[in-house]
C-alpha cells in the first residue's frame, strides 16, 4: 500500500461512501434504472441487470432504500413486460428445442426498458440471478414485502431454471462458448434466495437447480481446489470472488472459499488493485476498484478485517478530485500495448462507473466505516 492509500482515514472513507451514494442517486434515471456510466460512449444510455443489481445492493446497504426499490421496480417491469418471451423460452427448453441465443433476454436495456439498437454481446444469464439475489437481500434488509416483486421473481426463476446449463457470455462479455463459474454462482445465489417465496413445482425446480449447480461446480468448476474461470478451465477470474462474497454460494471460511481467495489474491492482486484475469487486454488490462472491493468483501468474510480495509483504501485512492470512481486504472497494465486501441475505439475509461461506487458502498457498509 502506498503512503497516499494508507493515509486515507476511516472518516474520509465514510465521506467517500456518502459521496458515492449521492453520485448514484443523482444519476439514477426517473425510470429507476442505474446508468452504467453517464458519459462513456459504449455504456451511455444503458442499464445492466448485473451491474445494476450490485449497485442497488450497495445503495441498499448504505441506507438508500428508496433508490434501490426504484431500481427493483424497473427490473420487475421489464421482466413482466416480457412474460410471453420468457414463456416461449421455457416452453422451447422443456421441449428440447431451445431458442437461439439471439432470442434470449438481453443483458442490458435502455432506461425505458427497450433493447438496444446497437450490436452487443447480449446473451448473459448472470444478471437475472444477481437481480433475484439482490431484490431478496434488499427486501430482507429493510423488512419490505417481496410480494411487490413476486411476479417478476417467478418469471426470472422460470427463465433461469430452464436455461442455466446454456453457455453464454461471461461478466466481461467474452467467451460465449463456455459455461462460466461466476455465472453459475450468480444463478445459484438468486434461485436460493428466491426459494422461500416460491411455491409448488417452481419451488421444487429452483431447489433442484441449486443443488445441481453446486454439484456441477464441485465436479467441473474447480482446479487445485479453487473455483475456475469456466467449467474445465484451470484459470481464475476475479468475478469468482462474488461467488464467495457477497453471494455466499461457497463460504469464505470453507476449503473452496479459502483456496479461491488465495489464488485470486496471488495471481490478480497487485498492491490492492485487482485485475479481471491474467490475459486481460481491455484498455490494457488495468486494475478495477470494484474488484478490489469484491476481494475486500471476501477477505472480511474470511476474518481478515485489516486487509479488507486495505482494499477499501486502495479503491478510494482511485477516486478523481470530483470523488468519481473509474472502471479501471492504468497504474499496472497487463497489456500496455493494447491501451491505445481501446482509447481510439471508445475514448477514455468510464468515469464514473456506478458499479465501482456500488461496490465501494457495500464494502464500506460491511466494514462499518459509516460516520
HUMOLIN-V275953 format. One record per residue. N is the residue number from 0. OMEGA is omega in whole degrees, 0 to 359 (none if undefined). Layout:
BEGIN
((N;OMEGA) (N;OMEGA))
END
This chain:
BEGIN
((0;179) (1;179) (2;179) (3;181) (4;183) (5;181) (6;180) (7;186) (8;177) (9;175) (10;178) (11;176) (12;178) (13;179) (14;178) (15;176) (16;177) (17;178) (18;178) (19;177) (20;179) (21;180) (22;182) (23;184) (24;181) (25;181) (26;180) (27;180) (28;177) (29;178) (30;186) (31;181) (32;172) (33;176) (34;176) (35;176) (36;190) (37;186) (38;184) (39;192) (40;185) (41;183) (42;188) (43;177) (44;184) (45;173) (46;179) (47;173) (48;183) (49;181) (50;183) (51;180) (52;177) (53;175) (54;180) (55;179) (56;177) (57;178) (58;180) (59;182) (60;181) (61;174) (62;181) (63;188) (64;184) (65;179) (66;179) (67;179) (68;180) (69;174) (70;180) (71;174) (72;180) (73;178) (74;181) (75;180) (76;180) (77;182) (78;181) (79;180) (80;180) (81;181) (82;183) (83;179) (84;179) (85;180) (86;177) (87;179) (88;181) (89;180) (90;180) (91;179) (92;179) (93;181) (94;181) (95;179) (96;186) (97;180) (98;176) (99;180) (100;183) (101;180) (102;175) (103;179) (104;179) (105;181) (106;183) (107;182) (108;170) (109;185) (110;178) (111;175) (112;180) (113;173) (114;181) (115;179) (116;181) (117;183) (118;180) (119;178) (120;204) (121;186) (122;178) (123;183) (124;190) (125;184) (126;182) (127;173) (128;179) (129;179) (130;178) (131;179) (132;186) (133;182) (134;177) (135;178) (136;180) (137;180) (138;180) (139;183) (140;185) (141;178) (142;179) (143;179) (144;178) (145;183) (146;181) (147;178) (148;191) (149;180) (150;179) (151;177) (152;180) (153;180) (154;179) (155;177) (156;180) (157;180) (158;184) (159;178) (160;182) (161;195) (162;191) (163;181) (164;186) (165;169) (166;177) (167;176) (168;179) (169;179) (170;187) (171;178) (172;181) (173;171) (174;182) (175;183) (176;185) (177;169) (178;190) (179;185) (180;177) (181;176) (182;178) (183;179) (184;178) (185;180) (186;180) (187;180) (188;180) (189;180) (190;178) (191;180) (192;182) (193;187) (194;183) (195;180) (196;185) (197;179) (198;170) (199;183) (200;180) (201;179) (202;179) (203;181) (204;180) (205;180) (206;179) (207;180) (208;178) (209;179) (210;180) (211;180) (212;179) (213;179) (214;180) (215;178) (216;180) (217;183) (218;189) (219;185) (220;178) (221;174) (222;182) (223;175) (224;180) (225;175) (226;182) (227;187) (228;174) (229;181) (230;180) (231;180) (232;173) (233;183) (234;172) (235;179) (236;184) (237;176) (238;180) (239;178) (240;182) (241;181) (242;177) (243;181) (244;17) (245;188) (246;172) (247;178) (248;172) (249;185) (250;182) (251;183) (252;178) (253;184) (254;179) (255;179) (256;181) (257;182) (258;181) (259;178) (260;182) (261;182) (262;180) (263;178) (264;183) (265;189) (266;189) (267;182) (268;177) (269;177) (270;181) (271;178) (272;188) (273;175) (274;178) (275;178) (276;193) (277;183) (278;184) (279;176) (280;183) (281;186) (282;179) (283;178) (284;182) (285;180) (286;188) (287;177) (288;182) (289;178) (290;173) (291;177) (292;175) (293;178) (294;177) (295;178) (296;180) (297;178) (298;179) (299;179) (300;178) (301;175) (302;182) (303;183) (304;183) (305;180) (306;176) (307;177) (308;176) (309;179) (310;178) (311;179) (312;179) (313;179) (314;180) (315;182) (316;180) (317;182) (318;176) (319;176) (320;177) (321;177) (322;177) (323;178) (324;182) (325;172) (326;178) (327;176) (328;187) (329;180) (330;183) (331;183) (332;176) (333;182) (334;186) (335;180) (336;181) (337;186) (338;185) (339;179) (340;180) (341;176) (342;179) (343;184) (344;190) (345;182) (346;184) (347;183) (348;181) (349;181) (350;0) (351;167) (352;186) (353;177) (354;177) (355;179) (356;180) (357;180) (358;175) (359;178) (360;183) (361;180) (362;178) (363;179) (364;180) (365;180) (366;179) (367;182) (368;183) (369;183) (370;none))
END
